[in-house]
Amino acid sequence: MPPQDTLTVAVRVKPGASRDRVGGRFDGPHGPALVIAVHDPAVDGRATEAARRALAGALGVRPAAVSLRSGAASRDKLFIVDRPGPEMTEVLRRLRDGSAE
């Protein structure tokens, strides 16, 4: 199977958290979503930008490789990751469904 050019990641953002955290699952409108808690408030896109950067960090890619596809004004968002590596799907699955005890 040829490598994917992009990977779509469904995310549930929880703004106003005490600290940034990536991990957990939320069954939202886009299917199983990765939960990203961010300290930034949901004002002027700050929580979305913080979630974008947190997602990039958790996946080990440059922030510029992650962009918002939809959900700018919603807690349920779709992000696009450019040129994901072959291990990206597994990393994402572990963050979303895995052992974050």
PEFEN-V21488 format. One record per residue. N is the residue number from 1. RES is the residue in one letter. OMEGA is omega in whole degrees, -180 to 180 (none if undefined). BURIAL is + if it has 9 or more other C-alpha atoms within 8 Angstrom, else -. Layout:
BEGIN
n = (N,N)
res = (RES,RES)
omega = (OMEGA,OMEGA)
burial = (BURIAL,BURIAL)
END
This chain:
BEGIN
n = (1,2,3,4,5,6,7,8,9,10,11,12,13,14,15,16,17,18,19,20,21,22,23,24,25,26,27,28,29,30,31,32,33,34,35,36,37,38,39,40,41,42,43,44,45,46,47,48,49,50,51,52,53,54,55,56,57,58,59,60,61,62,63,64,65,66,67,68,69,70,71,72,73,74,75,76,77,78,79,80,81,82,83,84,85,86,87,88,89,90,91,92,93,94,95,96,97,98,99,100,101)
res = (M,P,P,Q,D,T,L,T,V,A,V,R,V,K,P,G,A,S,R,D,R,V,G,G,R,F,D,G,P,H,G,P,A,L,V,I,A,V,H,D,P,A,V,D,G,R,A,T,E,A,A,R,R,A,L,A,G,A,L,G,V,R,P,A,A,V,S,L,R,S,G,A,A,S,R,D,K,L,F,I,V,D,R,P,G,P,E,M,T,E,V,L,R,R,L,R,D,G,S,A,E)
omega = (-179,179,179,174,180,175,177,-178,175,-175,170,-178,175,-179,175,179,180,176,178,179,177,177,-179,-174,174,178,-175,-176,180,-177,-180,-176,174,179,176,176,-179,180,-176,178,178,-178,176,177,-176,179,178,180,178,179,178,-180,179,178,179,180,-179,-179,178,178,177,177,-180,-180,-178,179,180,176,179,176,-177,-177,-176,173,179,-173,169,175,176,174,179,175,179,176,-177,-179,-173,-178,180,177,179,180,179,178,-175,-170,-166,-172,177,-179,none)
burial = (-,-,-,-,-,+,+,-,+,+,+,+,+,+,+,+,+,-,-,+,-,+,+,+,+,+,-,+,-,+,-,+,+,+,+,+,+,+,+,+,+,+,-,-,+,+,+,+,-,+,+,+,+,+,+,+,+,-,+,-,+,-,+,-,+,+,+,+,-,-,+,-,-,-,+,+,+,+,+,+,+,+,+,+,-,-,-,+,-,-,+,+,+,+,+,+,-,-,-,-,-)
END
